[in-house]
Amino acid sequence: MKTFSRLVVAFLFAISLGRSHAVVAQTSDAPTLGRKVYAIPAQALDVALSAYSTTSGVQVLYETSVAAGRRSGAVNGQYPAMLALDKLLLGTGLVGRRTDVDAVTVTVRPQEKTEQLSEQQRMFLGHLQAGIIDELCKGVETKDRDYRLAVQLWLTDYGAVRRASLLGSTGNFRRDDAIAQALQRLNVTERPPPGLRQPLTMALLPREPGRATDCPER
């Protein structure tokens, strides 16, 4: 799928943004996940993930409850994106997994989780990401990403967005409204898997410098 953020979101299910979003293990960083200089102190995990996403250009997706009450490790120095994320998550009981060249999910380590995130849940989150990108690419106000914004989504039992909340502003109220409307139109057309906690939080970051658009020609 086209990745909209170069974001966390941290959503979301680090929401930092090919068409397949199944989890694919990779042993080396893709070009967009190259070495960057990080200066992230130990702090509340959600804040740290946002800082990580801003520096790395990676979209981070996670359940809100996963980050609650956790503190990150400090990351200082030049590292590839995935190594920096590992350092940031050190001691939290969480792990980051690549879902695309510029997107990862953060979940509880399987051995520490009573109810392990299923492959069905990971696949659903991939479809959700794809749907978000497609909707944002349809709008004149939303397709040109020179902004960053975190959002939260609540889904119905049928995969439609029941509620969308913007966690802040892009600085342009018309654009904020357009993003909210785009998210409200989203329908994954699949039922959310059992056990998927809500709301889902996602952060959208500006596109990579020098890249005109991540949206397909229409």
Secondary structure, DSSP 4 states (H G I P E B T S, - for coil): ---------S-----------S----SS--GGG--EEEEE-S-BHHHHHHHHHHHH--EEEEEHHHHTT-BPPPEEEEE-HHHHHHHHHTTTTEEEEEEETTEEEEEE-GGG-SSPPPHHHHHHHHHHHHHHHHHHHT-HHHHS----EEEEEEE-TTSBEEEEEEES--S-HHHHHHHHHHHHH-B-SSPPPTT--S-EEEEE-PPPTT---SSPP-
